[in-house]
Amino acid sequence: MIRFIVLVGIILRNSILFTTRAAMIGATVILVDPVFQCLAISLHLGLISSTTLIIPVIPAIHWIAKT
C-alpha cells in the first residue's frame, strides 16, 4: 500500500506542484496591496497546506476504493 501511494504521488506531484506554483505567483501580485495582503497570505498558506495534504491523500483514497 505504501509503495502504491508513493508511486501515484510521484506521478501526480508535477501537475499538482505546477498548479500550486502558478496560483502562488498570481497571488504574489496582491501581496503589496495593503487591503488584500491578508487575503494573499491566507491564500498562500492554504495552497501550501492543501498541496502537502493532497499528494498522499488522493492515492490513499484511490487504493482504499479499489480494495
Residue pairs with C-beta under 8 A, 6 or more apart in sequence:
1 60
1 63
4 59
4 63
5 56
5 59
5 60
5 63
7 59
8 58
8 59
8 62
9 55
9 56
9 59
12 55
12 58
12 59
13 55
16 51
16 54
16 55
17 51
20 47
20 48
20 51
23 43
23 47
24 44
24 47
27 40
27 43
27 44
27 47
28 40
30 36
30 37
30 39
30 40
31 37
31 40
31 41
33 40
